[in-house]
C-alpha cells in the first residue's frame, strides 16, 4: 500500500536528531530522481493533474544539505553550505524534468535572500543568507528557513509541488548557534562535533541548550584544574617545628604560611592550638598569619588543621557565551575565549573561608589560574573590559582562559 506523503513528512521529522536529520524509510529503499517501482520512497511533496486523460505527477523526491563529513542526508544548514532539492515527473514523456522551474523564498525578515532565488531543471542548488541583527541579545535567534516551490507546465496545466516552511529547509538548534559565528565573522567557526550539551549546566551562560567548545570537554577540565590549585593554595602552610618538639623561643614560627600570594604576601591557613599563638591578624574568624610557639616554646599546632576544601562550580559567573550573548554583555572582542568554550569567570567574594577576606580570595583564585593557564591568561576584572589588580576592592571576578 502506498504511504501517504503526510505520513512520510511526519516520519522524516520524527527521525531528526540533535543536529542532523536522518534519512528515513524502509531498509533497502533508495531515493533518486527519475526512479520508480516499489523500492522508491514516497515523495516529499507532489502535485498531480489530469493532462488529456493521463495523470501527470510532479514530485520533489529529495532534499539535503551538502555538508562535509555527513554520512546521512541532513536538511538543517548554515549559510556557507549548499542546499539541494531534486524533483522528477511521472506519467509524461521523458525529458520534462529539464523544464521544472524552482523558486526559493525566505521565511521571515531575519532570513536573507537565497542565491539563486530561481532556477530551472531537475535539481535546485542554492545557498541562503542571514539578515539577523548583530546588536546582541539574551534570547536565542530564530531559525533561518526557506520555502521551496517546483512548478511545471504540461499542455496548458500547471503542476506545483511545495516544500512548506518549518518542515525541511530550516535550521535546527546546533546550526542556529553555528550561524552566529558566521554572522559575526569570528576567527573560530565551530563544526557540529564541537557543539554539545554541557556536562554541567553552570558552564552554559549562552542562549541555547547546547554550547560550543573548540576542544570538547575543555571547560570541565579548566574548572577542575583551577579548583585543585585553589584548594592547594588554601592548604599550603609549612610545618616548621614538628608537633611536640621545642622551638628556639616563644616567638619562633612553628607553622609558616606558604609562598606569597601575588602582591599580598603569604597567607596563613592554620589555627593555633595549645598555647601557640597567631602571628598575624584574625580575619573572618580565622588566623591570617603564621603560628608562634607561645610561652611553653613547644609546637602544639599541626599545619593546615583547618583543612579547607572549596567547590568552585557555584561561583561561576560566566563560562560559555554564544556571540550574541557575548555582544549583549559588552565584551570588547568578538573572538572572546568565552565564545570558544575556553574561559571561566569566577567570583570568589561569596566564599566564606576563615582567615581570608574577599580581596585575598580574589588573589588566591587569580594565582590558581596563573598556575593552570599561565600568567597572561588569569586576571581580575570589573565587568567585561576593566582590568584590575586582584586586591582592588572594585574587582568583581577573575577571568581564566586556556
HELIX and SHEET records of a PDB file:
HELIX    1   1 UNK A    5  UNK A   14  1                                  10    
HELIX    2   2 UNK A   96  UNK A   99  5                                   4    
HELIX    3   3 UNK A  173  UNK A  184  1                                  12    
HELIX    4   4 UNK A  192  UNK A  194  5                                   3    
HELIX    5   5 UNK A  201  UNK A  203  5                                   3    
HELIX    6   6 UNK A  218  UNK A  233  1                                  16    
HELIX    7   7 UNK A  262  UNK A  264  5                                   3    
HELIX    8   8 UNK A  313  UNK A  315  5                                   3    
HELIX    9   9 UNK A  323  UNK A  328  1                                   6    
HELIX   10  10 UNK A  337  UNK A  340  5                                   4    
HELIX   11  11 UNK A  348  UNK A  350  5                                   3    
HELIX   12  12 UNK A  358  UNK A  373  1                                  16    
HELIX   13  13 UNK A  375  UNK A  377  5                                   3    
SHEET    1   A 4 UNK A  45  UNK A  51  0                                        
SHEET    2   A 4 UNK A  54  UNK A  66 -1                                        
SHEET    3   A 4 UNK A  82  UNK A  90 -1                                        
SHEET    4   A 4 UNK A 123  UNK A 126 -1                                        
SHEET    1   B 4 UNK A 118  UNK A 120  0                                        
SHEET    2   B 4 UNK A 101  UNK A 106 -1                                        
SHEET    3   B 4 UNK A 146  UNK A 154 -1                                        
SHEET    4   B 4 UNK A 157  UNK A 163 -1                                        
SHEET    1   C 2 UNK A 195  UNK A 196  0                                        
SHEET    2   C 2 UNK A 211  UNK A 212 -1                                        
SHEET    1   D 4 UNK A 238  UNK A 239  0                                        
SHEET    2   D 4 UNK A 253  UNK A 256 -1                                        
SHEET    3   D 4 UNK A 291  UNK A 292 -1                                        
SHEET    4   D 4 UNK A 277  UNK A 278 -1                                        
SHEET    1   E 2 UNK A 282  UNK A 283  0                                        
SHEET    2   E 2 UNK A 286  UNK A 287 -1                                        
SHEET    1   F 5 UNK A 316  UNK A 318  0                                        
SHEET    2   F 5 UNK A 343  UNK A 346 -1                                        
SHEET    3   F 5 UNK A 397  UNK A 401 -1                                        
SHEET    4   F 5 UNK A 378  UNK A 382 -1                                        
SHEET    5   F 5 UNK A 386  UNK A 388 -1                                        
END                                                                             
